[in-house]
Structures are given as structure tokens and as C-alpha cells.
Amino acid sequence: MMDRYIQKFMTYLEIEKNASRYTLINYKIDLKEFNESVKDKTIESITHIDVRLFLARMKEKNFSKRTVARKMAALRSFFRFLCREGYIKSSPASGLQTPKLDKKLPLFLNIDEVVKLVESPDLSDIYGLRDRAILETLYSSGIRVGELVTLNRDNVDFIGGVLKVYGKGKKERLAPIGDRACRSIRSYFEKLNTVSLKDKKAVFVNKSGRRMTDRAIRRVVEKYINKTSLNHKISPHALRHTFATHLLDRGADLRSVQELLGHANLSTTQIYTHVTTERLKSIYDKVHPRA
């Protein structure tokens, strides 16, 4: 019974709110799950009890706090939209308390580990060159894997040393990129002209000549993490954490790092100050004679 309302909401998110692809995918999944839980109830007959039962089932299934919080956000946003459009009089999701999320310090690599990782691909063929360019670009620019996937060849400005990327909410920004990453992309492009391309705009393509997916990029990063025997808990996103941590360690101010990462709120960037503070405390404890 909710299907047409879900579709209206998804259209609103995409067109008016300019929501990211990940938000659209996840919210649609969350709302369809909720739809299945209320079965054939009309949109007007859904109550706060239905919402609470749905969330209780999620907790029983041992969903993480972060996942439950996202589902709650999806429901709140959905019912708020329905109220504003006049489909319902009040939101059954109002008054819900979001579970308190544990703040985990981001994992990152030290400089020696980064060098070991980015220099691990075999440069004797085009795909080794591609993988080197992927690793160099992620660390050099700090962009998200999803932003890397959407890069087009005309988004790369070798002269200016910047990438034009589209972040969350499809917001456009310029991300500086270093000389080593530029050289890696150029070397890859020189060989790319020998491949039959299905997508001639994409920067990073697979063996079929099509644009690589998020999953494919993550597999590439994980391949070299395993190859270099680095901490297996390190994820592809750790290169973004590493980028931010290394900048702050070398004196970059928080506002600049916020801009480079494309964070909407400074509070999102502040987690990296905890990382650098913890490191300084660790060094202090090791070397100060009166620690």
C-alpha cells in the first residue's frame, strides 16, 4: 500500500534534495523493509507502535546501532515528507530517540605503509598502471571511493593539479592532487588508448572497457592491502582517513581539511583531531622522563 508514496518520496529526494546515490539506495531498502513489516496497512492507519515494532525487530536481528539509526532517519524523513504533502496529519515516527552511536577513531596508515601500498602494483601492464593510479589518487586527494568512480577524463586538470569531483548530495568541489598521482594517471592514460573502451569518458575502466564500480575499486584496494600484508582491518576508506590525518600531523588547519574532504560540517572533520591528539599523547608517554 505504501509503494506509490515511497516512489514519490524517492523522486523528491533525488530531484529536490539532490540526495546522493547511496542515500537513495539505502532509504529505498529501509522503506521497503518497513512496508513489508506493516503489510497491507494504509498509510493513514500506520501508528507509532508499528514504527517501534519495526525498529525492535531490527534490534532483535542484531543490526548495528548505525544501521538502526539510518533506518530511523529514513522513516522520519519519509513521514515528514508525507505530512508536508498532506497525505497524513501527523508523523508516526516523531519522538523516536536515535541510538547513541559509538565514536570510533578512524584507522589509518603511517607514511611507510602508504608508500608500500601505493608502490605495490606491477607497472608492466595497463591494469597495474591503473591500480597504481587508483591508490595514488585516493591518498593524494582524499576523495571518497564513490567520488573516484564518477571521475571523467575531463574532470582531471593536470596543469592546475586538481580534480573536479561530485560529493554527497552531488555537490561539486575541486580536490587538489599531487604530482605523483598526476604522473600515475598520465602513465595509465597513455596505455588506455590501446584498449577498446565502452565508456570513453570514464577515468578508471575495467577489462571490458566499462567504468569501474564502487565494489571493483574496493576490491582493487583490498587486493594490495592483502598483498602488502597490512592490517586487514584497514578498509579502502582508510586512505581518506590517512590523507586527513597526515595533513593535520603536518600542520594543516581543521577548516582547510574540512574543505578538502568536502565535509558539510566541521564536527565531522573533528574526529581526526582525536587521532592526532592520541598519537601525541602516546609519543609523550613513551619519551617524557616524568610521564
C-alpha positions in Angstrom: 0.0 0.0 0.0 3.0 2.3 0.6 4.7 1.7 -2.8 3.4 4.8 -4.6 4.3 7.0 -1.6 7.8 5.6 -1.4 8.2 6.3 -5.1 7.0 9.9 -4.6 9.4 10.3 -1.7 12.4 8.9 -3.7 11.6 11.3 -6.5 11.6 14.2 -4.0 14.9 13.1 -2.6 16.5 12.8 -6.0 15.1 15.9 -7.7 14.5 18.4 -4.9 17.0 17.3 -2.2 19.7 16.2 -4.6 20.4 13.2 -2.4 23.4 11.0 -3.0 23.1 7.7 -4.8 23.9 5.9 -1.6 21.2 7.7 0.3 18.6 6.8 -2.4 19.6 3.2 -2.4 19.7 2.7 1.3 16.5 4.7 2.1 14.6 2.7 -0.6 15.8 -0.6 1.0 14.8 0.7 4.5 11.4 1.9 3.5 10.6 -1.3 1.6 11.5 -3.3 4.7 9.2 -1.2 6.7 6.5 -1.7 4.1 6.8 -5.4 4.4 6.5 -5.2 8.2 3.2 -3.3 8.1 1.9 -5.5 5.3 -1.4 -4.2 4.0 -2.0 -1.3 6.3 -2.9 2.0 4.6 -0.6 5.0 5.0 -3.1 6.7 7.2 -3.5 3.8 9.6 0.2 3.4 10.4 0.9 4.3 14.1 4.0 4.9 16.2 3.5 1.4 17.5 4.1 0.0 14.0 7.3 2.0 13.8 8.6 0.9 17.2 7.8 -2.7 16.4 9.8 -2.5 13.2 12.8 -1.0 15.0 12.5 -3.5 17.8 12.8 -6.3 15.2 15.9 -4.7 13.7 17.5 -4.7 17.2 16.5 -8.4 17.7 18.3 -9.2 14.5 21.4 -7.6 15.9 21.6 -4.8 13.4 24.3 -2.3 14.3 23.4 0.9 16.0 24.5 2.8 12.9 22.2 0.8 10.7 19.2 1.2 13.1 19.9 5.0 13.2 19.9 5.2 9.4 16.6 3.3 9.2 15.1 5.7 11.8 16.4 8.7 9.8 14.8 7.2 6.6 11.4 6.8 8.4 11.5 10.2 10.0 12.3 11.9 6.7 9.6 9.8 4.8 6.8 10.6 7.2 7.8 14.3 7.5 7.5 14.4 3.7 4.1 12.8 3.8 2.9 15.3 6.4 4.2 18.3 4.4 2.4 17.0 1.3 -0.8 16.5 3.2 -1.0 12.7 2.8 -1.1 12.2 6.6 -1.9 14.5 9.5 1.0 13.6 11.9 4.1 11.6 11.7 4.1 8.2 13.5 7.9 8.4 13.6 8.0 11.6 15.7 9.5 11.4 19.1 11.8 8.5 18.3 15.2 8.6 20.0 18.2 7.8 17.9 20.5 5.3 19.5 23.8 6.8 20.7 26.5 5.9 18.3 29.9 4.8 19.5 32.6 7.2 18.2 35.3 5.0 16.7 38.6 6.6 15.9 39.4 6.1 12.2 42.1 3.6 11.2 44.9 5.0 9.1 48.3 4.1 7.7 51.6 5.6 8.6 53.7 7.1 5.8 55.9 4.0 5.3 52.8 1.8 5.0 51.3 4.2 2.4 54.5 4.1 0.3 54.5 0.3 0.5 50.8 0.2 -0.6 50.9 2.6 -3.5 54.1 1.1 -4.9 52.9 -2.5 -4.8 51.1 -2.7 -8.2 53.1 -4.3 -11.1 53.5 -1.5 -13.6 54.3 -3.8 -16.6 50.7 -3.8 -17.8 47.8 -1.4 -18.1 45.9 -2.8 -15.1 48.9 -2.4 -12.8 49.2 1.2 -14.0 45.5 1.7 -13.4 45.7 0.3 -9.9 48.7 2.4 -9.1 46.8 5.5 -10.3 43.8 4.5 -8.2 45.9 4.2 -5.0 47.9 7.3 -5.6 44.7 9.3 -6.4 42.8 8.2 -3.3 45.7 9.0 -1.0 46.8 12.2 -2.8 43.3 13.8 -3.0 41.4 12.2 0.0 38.3 11.8 -2.2 35.8 9.1 -1.5 35.7 5.8 -3.4 32.3 6.8 -4.8 33.8 10.1 -6.0 36.6 8.3 -7.7 34.2 6.1 -9.6 32.3 9.0 -11.1 35.5 10.8 -12.3 35.5 11.6 -16.0 38.6 12.3 -18.0 37.7 15.9 -18.4 37.5 16.2 -14.6 41.3 15.8 -14.4 43.2 19.1 -14.7 46.9 18.1 -15.0 48.0 21.7 -15.4 46.1 23.0 -12.4 46.7 19.8 -10.4 43.1 19.4 -9.4 40.2 17.0 -9.8 36.5 18.1 -10.2 34.6 15.7 -8.0 30.9 15.3 -7.1 30.4 14.5 -3.5 27.5 13.7 -1.3 24.3 15.4 -2.5 26.0 15.8 -5.9 27.9 18.8 -4.6 30.7 19.8 -6.9 34.2 20.7 -5.5 37.8 20.9 -6.6 40.2 18.5 -5.0 43.9 19.2 -5.3 46.1 16.3 -6.5 49.8 15.8 -6.2 52.5 15.4 -8.9 53.0 11.7 -8.2 49.3 11.0 -8.6 49.2 13.1 -11.8 52.1 11.2 -13.3 50.5 7.9 -12.4 47.2 8.9 -14.1 49.2 10.1 -17.2 51.1 6.8 -17.5 47.8 4.9 -17.2 46.1 7.2 -19.9 49.0 6.5 -22.3 48.2 2.8 -22.2 44.5 3.3 -22.1 44.5 4.4 -25.7 45.3 0.8 -26.6 42.2 -0.6 -25.0 38.7 -0.9 -26.7 36.6 1.4 -24.5 32.9 1.1 -24.0 32.9 4.2 -21.8 35.3 6.8 -23.3 34.6 9.4 -20.6 35.5 7.3 -17.5 38.9 7.7 -15.9 39.0 4.2 -14.4 37.7 1.3 -16.5 37.6 -2.5 -16.1 38.8 -5.1 -18.5 35.6 -4.8 -20.5 36.3 -1.1 -21.1 33.4 -0.1 -18.9 33.5 2.3 -15.9 34.6 0.6 -12.7 32.0 0.2 -9.9 32.5 1.1 -6.3 32.8 -2.6 -5.5 35.5 -3.1 -8.1 37.6 -0.1 -6.8 37.3 -1.5 -3.2 38.4 -5.0 -4.5 41.5 -3.3 -6.1 42.4 -1.6 -2.8 41.8 -4.7 -0.7 43.9 -6.7 -3.1 47.0 -4.6 -2.4 46.3 -4.3 1.3 46.4 -8.1 1.4 49.5 -8.3 -0.9 51.5 -5.9 1.3 50.3 -7.7 4.5 49.0 -4.6 6.0 46.4 -4.6 8.8 43.4 -6.4 7.3 41.0 -4.2 9.3 42.1 -1.3 7.0 39.4 -0.5 4.5 39.6 1.4 1.2 38.1 4.4 3.1 41.2 4.3 5.4 43.2 6.1 2.6 40.8 9.0 3.1 41.4 8.9 6.9 45.1 8.6 6.2 45.0 11.7 3.9 43.3 13.8 6.6 45.5 12.6 9.5 48.7 13.2 7.7 47.7 16.7 6.7 46.8 17.6 10.3 50.0 16.0 11.6 52.0 18.3 9.3 50.2 21.5 10.4 47.1 21.8 8.2 44.3 23.7 10.0 41.0 21.9 10.5 39.0 24.2 8.3 41.3 23.5 5.3 41.0 19.8 5.9 37.2 20.1 6.1 37.2 21.8 2.7 39.5 19.2 1.1 37.4 16.4 2.4 34.1 18.0 1.3 32.6 17.8 4.8 29.5 19.9 5.2 30.0 20.3 9.0 33.3 20.9 10.9 32.1 18.4 13.5 32.6 15.6 11.0 36.2 16.6 10.5 37.0 17.0 14.2 37.3 13.2 14.7 40.7 13.5 13.1 41.9 15.8 15.9 41.3 13.0 18.3 43.5 10.8 16.2 46.4 13.2 16.2 45.9 14.0 19.9 46.0 10.3 20.8 49.2 9.9 18.8 50.8 12.9 20.6 49.9 11.5 24.0 51.3 8.1 23.0 54.6 9.8 22.0 54.6 11.8 25.2 54.1 8.8 27.4 56.9 6.9 25.7 59.6 9.6 25.7 58.9 12.1 28.6 61.1 11.2 31.6 58.3 12.2 34.0 55.3 10.8 32.1 
